[in-house]
Each structure stands twice: as C-alpha cells, then as structure tokens.
C-alpha cells in the first residue's frame, strides 16, 4: 500500500488526483493542512509519496510550491493533469431559497465567478479548502450554507448537489506533481521511459545569459514547455529559473544538461519523469 501525503481532506482535488494517478493500487492518504506539512511527512518517512498542485490553466502557477520543492531535496517522479469541475452543494434539507452563503477556496470562487454573479444573494466566503468547506457544513450542520467543491466531495459528506459543472471555463486543468525521496525514485518510475524533466538554475547578471541557455537546449532538440522565474531573496535582480523540458532522446537530453551547466549557477535537476496526458473532455 502506498501512503500519499496531500494538502487537503478526503474528497479534495488532491485526493482525486492521487486516486486517478495510482488507479488500481491501494493507497492511504495522509491529509495535511499545508504543503509544508506534505514535505515534512516525506522527510520523516522516505517511503511517503507527495502529491502537490503546481499550476492551473486559469489561476497560473503556485509559486510557493516551486521553492518548497527545490528546498526539500525531493524529486519529481510523475505528473497528473486533472480536469477541474465544480459543483455547488448544501445540506439535504436546504435549497436555493434557504441559502445565504457559499464557502470555498478563493481560487474555486474565482473560477465560478460568472455563476456567482447570477446568484447575487449568495455571500461568497473564502475558506482553506473546497472539500474542507463541504466537510465543515456537514459536520456542523450549517443550514443556509453552501460549498463549492467537486461533486465527489459532496457525495462523500452526504450533501446534496444543487448544480454540477458550474465552473466558468470548461477547459480548466490543474497539473499535479508526484514527488518522493530521491532514494525511492527508481522504484516509482522507470527512468528509461522518462520524456520530461524539471530543472532549476540561476544565471549570472549578464546580457544574453538566458538566451544562450535556450539556444543550446534548442540545438539538442529539447522542447521548452514552461519557464518560471522567481527572485533570489537577498540578491537584487537575480532570479532562479524553473524550467520544464520534454525530449525524445534521453542521451541528447543529458548532453544538453552537460552543455548548459557551465553557463548556469546552482543548476539542479528536480525531476525526470513521464509526461502526463491531458484528459479528454
């Protein structure tokens, strides 16, 4: 049985992503309040696997998670792209006429802005978690409250789904990373099947330093799929660059890393894994 540390509670999108990624396998969730706690669980027990959101097609990147990942010393062993769907739910004996408030994570509320605009009498209240809002309503018997969460969470906590698929954009996906202790990585993914890598590095504050790195990657037929820069705290105008690349030839990828290393500072490979396919909708 695999033990998976997630931020959130059962029924959360992290829970759904974990079960989809490890479909057909027995897993036990370790539910954490924060992403820091996810990495603390892996540090305490190297057999624990972490699942964490890293970017959303609408809300963008979770910048703090990039730094947590780099500092943790863990490695990425996989990724999963989850189609995000929201529903509005409430206690079984509540209905539209009795609802006064709707609770959810601020990102979920933002992703349902048009829906909420059509229900102006509902007061939107920010919470820490989508499924956590549903759990709270069920546990405390909160009449007049609704939650925005995945329909699976509503059913899990015995709530009634008033309307499903209320998200504004139906092409809404979140990319999750599967992370582990580096010593366990080879047990979780065959390196020979890897076609994607995540690397992080800083660059000297010199003209053309980034373009030189990108030119070399292009020469080796390495496809840049994402680049995210974060400032280096305490060093004015210096940045860490988090780069995702895909490749068809593992040898040429390794050659490209060797080629760019002299041009960078503090380069680190934070994962080599298989690229996730986007779900069909």
Buried (B, 14 or more C-beta within 10 A) or exposed (E): EBBBBBBBBBBBBBBBBBBBBBEEEEBEBBBBEEBEBBBBBBEEEEEBBBBBBBBBBBBEBBBEBBBBBBEBEBBBBBBBBBBBBBBBBBBEEBEEEEBEBBBBBEBBBBBBEEBBEEBEEBEBBEBBBBBBBBBBBBEEEBEEBBBBBBBBBBBBBEBBBBEBEBBBEEEBBBBBBBBBBBEBBEEBBEEEEBBBBBBBBBBEEEEEBBEBBBEBBEEBEBEEEBEBBBEBEEEEEBBBBBBBBBBEEBEEBBBBBEBBEEBBEEBEBBBBBBBBEEEEE
